Amino acid sequence: FDSLVPRQEYFNKNQIRFGLAMLVLEAFDVVMFALLRPRFRLAFIARSGYLCLLPAVTTLARCVLACLWEMISVAVFLVGTVVFFAWIAVTIFKDLDHGTKGFESFKDSLNSMFIAGVSDEFVAVFLKSYTAYRFVGILWLIFLVIAHVLLLSLVLDTLCAAYMTYSEHRAEATAEQRILGMWKAFKTLSNATGGHEKEVTQSNFMFFLQEISQSPRSQGISTEEAEIMWQAIDKDQSGSIDHEEFLGVVGLIQYDFWTTRKDSYIKDWFPELWDTPWYRKYRTFVDSGDDLDLSVLTLDRVVNLILLVNLVLVVVESYYDLSKWPEPKWMDSMELIFSFIYLGEFFIKISVFSFAEYWSSISNQFDFFTTWLLLSTSIAERLFSSGISTYANMLRLLRLVRVVKNLKNLESVQFMMDTVSKLVVASQDMIILLGVVVFFFCAFSVQAFGGDLYENNERLEGTEYLEKHMFVLNFNDIPCAFGVWFVMLLCEYEPNFPEVVARSSSIPFGWMIFPVFYVLGVSIVFELVKAFTIEVFMSLKHRWDQLKREAKSHGDAAEDLGLDMQTFTQAFQEKGEVLHYRVSGHPSQAAMMREAKHRLLSGGHSPNPHGHGGHGK
């Protein structure tokens, strides 16, 4: 690699130097703690530094920097608005006698306007002054319209637009790099094996897949799966593939593939039973979908009817509970009966499908957990009724989980479940970045303010923190500190925390950590998470609507991959297995890959852009 121009490197020297610096810092902290036992340690900086070397954090750090410049202009207007109205407020109230709390000085006025401008505490900030002097209501109205309605909304809008632009450009660049990399791999492999940049034979392609399987980012591909993959890529069944077919491997990389055994092991253990006429009808009853005529009885339709009856029972039981009437004994018996019916549904499906095939469906996973949870709680209520009387009402609330089972067949519910599941998978990097930021502030606050907030602390007298009994939100350990910063994330800014820290902490200006967290954690990272959620939802919604118009199932990869997926799946069916696949990464990446592949093939980079020749000898 040293001979290549430009020189190729598979590591970042700056990251290595940064990691070594964190090691030195942590070693220094250990030595200082062993010798001097200081109250404040620096180990959290090194630990946060290690987390910053995660690929998700380093990648999104570039995204944050790219989006930051877009929102600076809005942030400057917001800061200028707060400062300007703080100056107006202190000028108005400096000669007045009452209703001036929070506006006695420019420092107090600036703090009050900041709290009112970025949080929902503006009522508490403006109430006394508005009660004493109604004319200032006009001033506060103008400020709230500018700060809350305009500028704070513009921060999210600007960040969302900047992120979507950055994400689109990055996705296009990534797609171009992957397609170009596969194109270079094809030329290298073809030249090395005598294909003269025109074709790659099956044996050489198998060696290529074996090499890809050794990558940590790639799932292992068995020889049998590689054979089936070849059948899917080699569209004309010529025994060799050209550049266009070879680029189809990029589409396969975008998907996670796995196979499951379809039939239950009863087929192997009792083959005579499996092939009897009545058991074949039984399997059809279990395996039939909802696309059949309504007169055809299937397992799913029977279970849906049972769920409706159970729903009526849940409503009646809830009415009895709310009315504080004693429930008839037959209701408890029906609860247990329904629980065993749902358990029977599980065993019926397992008698036809393998457990791996049953588990491949998210709907079945939900049914599995709810079935065993509800059955265990029903039995616990009967066996330990005296010992769990305190939690009996909580356990009864689990009946409502069954109601959700009735909703899973609705298209809108399916869309939301599919969206949430894909959003969770796609947002892993965002959650990691947010977690690293929250961890740093948790660790710092425990070091700086641990042990300062307790009930008998005289410095907290007169604070809302004391009056509202918020002592459970403190900095004595990491879990408690996490509660504080989580509240800050959701509330955007909670003024009670900086107030009590300013009173109780011995660190000068220690309360400044909260405005810093508001800027870094709330205004940038957390808003970036919101922007990412919006962008992914729009992509999924567009894809869902497109597939709905084309009457395709959601997640159909035939179009995305551009491969013969029917041949691919039929080959597994002949082996008694079912092929499953899902998109890995951003949902729009597959479309970007298709566009990049089309640009490459139509741009004159291929040796034979207009033909499909060069196959076989």
N, C-alpha and C positions, 0 to 999 in steps of 0.2 A: 504493500500500500504506500510505502514511502516514495515509490517512483511515480505515483499518479499525480497529475496536476489538475486542480489544486490538490494539495496533500490531504489525504483522507484521515480523519480522526473519529474514533467512536467513543470519545470521552471529552469532558469539558474541564480544562485545567483550572479555570476559575472556581468551579464548583469543588474541585479537589482541594484547592488552597483554602477555600472557605470551610470545608469540612475539617481540615487539619487545624485551622485557627480555632474552631469550636472545641476540638479535642484539647488543645493547649489551654483554652479558657476553663474547661471543666477540670483539667488536672490542677490548674492554679487554684480554682475554687476549693478542691479537695484538700490541698496543702494548707490553704489559709484557714479552712474550717478545723483541720486537725491541730493547728498551732494556736489559733486565736479564738476559736468558737464565736465568730461574729453572728449577730442576729440576722443580718441580711446576706443571702447567698446569691451567687451568680449562675448556679447550675441550670436554672430555668432558661437562661439565655441560650446556653449550649444545646439544651434539649429542643428548644424551639428552632434553633438553627439546623439541627439534624432533620427535623420535620420539613423545613423549608427546602431541603434537597430532594424531596419526593418529586417525581416527574410531574404529577398533577399540579403541584404548587409552582414549580418553575415555569411550566407552560402557561398557567393562568396568570402568573405574575406579569408576563408580557401582555396578556390581554388587559389586565388592570391598568398598566401603564399606557396602553394604547387608548383605552376608554377614558382615562383620567383627564387627558387634555381636552376632550370634548365637553366635559362637564365643568371645567374650571370657570368658564365665563358665567355659567348659571350660578355657581358657588360664590363667585365674586359679587354678583348682584345680590345674592341672599345675605352675605356678610355685610355688604354696604347698606342694605335695607335695615338690618338689625342695628347697626351702629347709628345710622341716621335717626331712626325712631327712638333709640335710647337717648340720643342727645336732645331731641325734641321733648321727650318725657321729663328728663331731669330739668330742663329749662322751665317747663310748665309748673312742676311740682316743688321747685326749690323755695318758693315764697308762700306755699300753702301750708295750712296747719294740720289737717287730718286727711286720711285717705291716701297717704303718700308712701305706705309701706312697700318696699321694693324699689323705690325711686328716689331715695334720699341722696344718693351720690351717683356719679356716672358709672362707677363700678357696679353698684347694685342695680342700676337701671339697665346696664348692658346684660347682666346676668338674667334679669327678669324678661327682657325682650328676647333673649336667646331661648329661654325655656318656653316662652309663649310662641315663638316662631317655629320651633322644631318638634314640639310635643303637644299632647292633648291637655296639658295643664294650664292652658291660657285662661280658662275660667277662674281658677284659683288666683292667678297672677293679676288679672284685671278687675276682679269682682269688687274689691274694697274701693278702688279709685273710681270705678263706674258708679258705685252706690253713692259716693260722696259728691261727685261732679258728673252729671249725666252728659255734659257736652264732650267729655273725653271719649265717649262711646263712638263718636264719629272717627276720632283718631285711631282707636283700636280696631274699628271695622275696616278702615283703609289698610291698616297694617296686616290684619289677618287675611284679607283678600289677596294682597300682594304676596305675603309669605306662604300661606297654606294653599290657597287655590291656584296661584300661578307658579311661584318659584319652586316649591317642593314637588309639585306635579311635573314641572319641567325637568327637575333633576332625574326622576325616574324615566321620563320620556327620552331625554338626551342620552342617558346611560343605556337604555334599551336600544335606541337607534345605533349608538356607537358599537354596542356589543354585537348586534345583528350584522352590521357592516363588517366588523372584524371577523366574526365567526364565518361569514360567507366567504370572505377572501382567504381565510385560513383553510377552510374546507376545500376550496378550489385549488389552492396551492398543494395541499396534501394529496388530493386526487391526482393532480398533474404529476407529482413526484412518484406516486405509486405506479401509475400507468407507465411513466417513463422508465421507472426502475424495472418493471416487468418486460418492457420493450428491450431494454439493454440486456436483461437476463436471457431473453429469447435469442437475441443476436449472438451473445457469448456462447450459449449452449448449442445453438445451431452450428456456429463456426467450429466449435471444438469437436463436434461429432460428425462433421462432414455434411451438414445440411445447407451450407452456403447461405445462411440467413433466410432460408425459404421454408424449412420444415424442421420439426423435432419428432423423432420416432417415439414409440410407446415406451420402450425400455429406457431411453434417456429421460423421458418425462417422469418415469417412476423414480429414477435416481434423484431428479430435481425435487420431487415431493418428499422424499426421504430427508433431503437436506433442509427443506423448509420445516419439516416436523421437528427438527432439532432446535429450532428457535424457541426461546422462553415465551414469546408472545403468540405462539401457534399451538393449537391442539394437535396431539399426536394423530397421525393418519396411518391406519393399518394397511396391509397389502390388499386386502379385499376391498376396503373402502377406496383405495387408490385406483383399483381396477374399475369400480363403478364410476368414480369421478372421471376417469378417462372416457368411459362410454358417454358421459354427459357432455364432455367438452368436444370430443371428436364427432361433430355433427354429421359428417358425410361418411363415417365409418371406413376411412381410407387406411387406417393404421398409422397415420402421422398427422400432425396438426401444423397449421401455418400460424403466422403472427396473430391474426385476428382471433383464432380459437385459443391460442395460448394466453391472450390477454383476459380471457374469461376466468382464469385462475384468480385474478384480482377480485372479481365478484364473489368467488367462493370465500376468499379471505374475509370479506365484509360480514359473513354470516357465521354463526356458531352452529355446527351440525352435530347431532348425536342420534343414535338409533336405540330403539327399545324392542324387546321381544313383544309381539302382539298378543299371542294366545296364552291363556293360562296354562300352568304346568299340569293341569288335569289332562290336557291333550297327551302328554307324555306318560303320565302315571296310569291313566285309564283310557287308552285309545278306543276300546270297544264302546265305552259310554259316550265318548266324544263324537263318534260317527253315527250314533243312533238317530232315527228320524225325530224323536221327540226332543232330544238335546240340541239338534240343529235348529228346531223351532224356538227352543229356549234361548239359544245364542242370538237368533235373529231378533227376538223380543228385547234382549238386552242391548244389542249393538245397533239397533235402528235409530235413525236420527229424527229430527222434527220436520223433515221435508216430505214425509209420507202423508197420505190422506188422513183426515181427522178421524176416520172410522177405524184406523189401524191402531191397535193398543200396543204401546211400547213402555219400557220401564220408566223412562223419563216422564212420560205423561201420567203414569200412575203415581209417581212420586210427587209430581206437581199437584195432583188432586189431594193427596195426603197432606201436602204443605198448606193447601187452602183450608182444610179442616183444622189443621194445627193452628193456623192463623186465627181462626174463629175462637179456638180454645184460649189462645194467648190474650185476645181482646177481653174475653169473659173473665179470665184470671186477673188481668190488670184492673178491670172494673171492680172486682171483689177486693183487691188490695187497696185501691184508692178509697173505696168506701169503708175500709176497715171491717169488712164482713169476714167471718170464718169461711174458709173454702170447704166445699164438700169433699169427702174422702175420694170420690170417684175422679176428681180432678187430678189429685196426686197420682192415682193409678194410671190415668191417661197420659200424664207426663212421662212416666216410666215406659209405658207401652210405645209411645211415639219415639222415645230414645232408642228402644230396641228395634223399631222399624227402620230407623235411619242406619243403625248398625247392620241390619240385615241387607239394606241396599248396598253397603260397602262389600259385604261378603258375596252378594250376587254378582257384582261387577268383577270381583276378583276371581270368581269361578269361570269367567269368560275371557277376561284380559289378564295379562301379567301385571304384577304390582308396578313395575317400571312404566308400563304403558298407562296405567291408571294414574300414576303420580306425575306424568308429563303434562297433565291438564291442571291449570291453576284453579279452575272451578272444583276439580276433584280434591285438590289439596285443601281448599277451604271447607268442603264437605267433611273431609277426614278429621280435621282439627275440631270443627264445631260438633261433629257427632260424638267424638270421645269426650270432649269437654262437657257437653250437656249430659251425657250418660253418667259421667263421673260425679257431676254435681247433683244429679237426681238421686244417685245411690247414696252420696254423702248426706243429703238431707234426710234420707230414711234411716241411715245407720247412726248418724251422729247429730240428730236433731237437737239434743240438749246442749251439745258442746259448741255448735256453730249457729246458735240462735241469733247472735249479733250480726252474722253475715248472711242470714237467710234471705233478706230482701235483696242483697247484692247478687246472690246466686240466682234468684228469680228473674233478675233483669236479663240474665243470659238467655231467657226464652226468646227475647226479641231478636237474637242472632238468627234464629230460624226464619224470621220474616225476611231477612236479607236473601235467603236462599230462593225466595219467590221472585226476587228482582233480577237474578243473574241472567235470565233469558231475555230481558229487555235490551233492545239495541243500544239505547242511550247509556244503560248501565254497563254493557259490554265495552262501549267506547271509553267510558271513564275508567274502567278497570284496566283496559289495555293501555290507556294513556298514562295512568299512574304507574303501572309496572314498567313501562318503557322509560318514563321520566325518572324513576328511581335508578334504573340501570344507567341511563345517560348522564345523570347528574352526580355521579360518584366523585368526579374530579372537583366539582363545585363544593360539594359537602366536605371534602378533604380540606380544601382551602379555608372554608369557613371554620372548620374544626381546629385547624392550626392557629388561626387568628384568636379564636376563643380560648384555646389552651394557653397561649402566651399571656393574655390578660388575666386568666385565672391564676396561673403560676406567679405572675408579678404581684397581683393583689394579695395573694396569700403571704408572700414574702414581706410586702410593704405594710399591710393593714391587718394581718392576722392577730386576733386577740384584742383588737381595739373596740369592737362593737359588742357590748354585753349590757344586760338589763340594768345594773346598778351603776353604770358609768355616769357620773355627775355632769360630764360635758354634753351629754345628749338631752339634758332637760330642756323642754320647750320645743323639741323637734317633732315633726310629723312622724318620723321614723319611730320614735318612742310612743307617741299617741296611738299609732296604728298597730303597735306590737309587731314590727317587721323584723324582729331579732333572728328569726330563722334564716333570713337573707343576710348572711355575713361572709367574712373572709377567713374563717378559722380553718378551713380545709378546702381542697379542690372541689368536691361535690357542692358544698355550700356556695363557693365563689361562682361555680357554673350557674347556679340558680340566679345569682345577681346579674350576671352578664346575659343570661337567656332572657330575663325580664327586660333588660336594656334593649335587646334586639327587637323584641316584640313591641315594646312601648316606645321605641326609638330613643327616648331620653326620659329618665326618671330622676327628677331633681332632688329627691330625698337622699339618694346615695352620696352625691358630691357634698351635700350639706353636712351630713354626719361625719364623713371622712375629713372634711375641713376642720371640724370641731375636735375630733378625737385623735387624729393622726399627728405624730411628731414630725412627719416629713413635710417640709415647706412645699406648698403648691401641689401636694399629693392629689388633691381633688381634680387636677387637670387631666388625670388619666381618663376621666369620664368623657369630657369633650373630645379627647383624642380617639377614644373608642367609638364615639358617635361618628366621627369623620371616617375612620378606617373601617371599623366593623359594620356600622349601620349604613352610612351614606354610600360606601363604595362596595364592599364585599357582599353584604346582605342585599343591597339593591341590585347587584350584579346577579345574584341568585334568582331574584324576581325576574330580571330581564331574560335570563337563561330559560326560566320556566315558561315565560310568554313565548319565546322564540321556538322552543321545542313543541309546545302545545299547538302553535300555528302550523308547524310542519306536519305534526301528526294529524291534525284536523284536515289539512289539505289532502294528505295521503288517504285518509279514511273516506273523504267525500269522493275522491277520484276512483278508488276501488269500488265504492258503492255504486257510482254511475256505470262502471264497467261490469258490474255484477260479479265481482271477484271477492274472494274471502280476504279479510284483512291480514296482511302479512304475507301474501302470496309472493314468492320470490322468483317466479318464472320470468316476469318482466324485468325485475331488478337485476337478476343475474344474466339474463340473455342466454340461458342455457336450456337444454332439453330436460327440464325437471321431471317430466312424465317418465322418461326412460330412467332417470335417476331414482325415482321413488318406486317404480315397478320392479327394478332390480332388487331392491331391499324387500319388497313384498314377496318375491319369489323365495326369499330366504326365511320368510316368516317374521320379518322385522318391519318396523315403521320408522320412517325418516322424519326427524323433527329439525326445524331450523328457526333461528331468530336473528334479527339484526343486532350486531354488536357495535356499540358506539352511537354516534349521532344518527337519528333516523333519516336525515337528508343526505347522508354520505353516499348511499348507493346511487342516488340520482346524480350526484356530482361525479361519481366514477364513470357512469354511462356517458355523461357529457364529455369528460376528459378523454375517454376512449374514442368517442366519435371525432373529437377534434384531432386526435393523433392520427387516426386512420384516414381522415379526409384532408390532412395537412401535408401529405406527400412524404411523411417520414418512413412509411413502410416500403419494403422492397417490391411489393406487388399489390398496390392499393385497390385495384379494380377487379382483381380476380381471386379465385379460391383454388388456384392450382398449386402445383408443386407437391402433390400428395403421392406418396407411394412411389415405388420404383417398378 
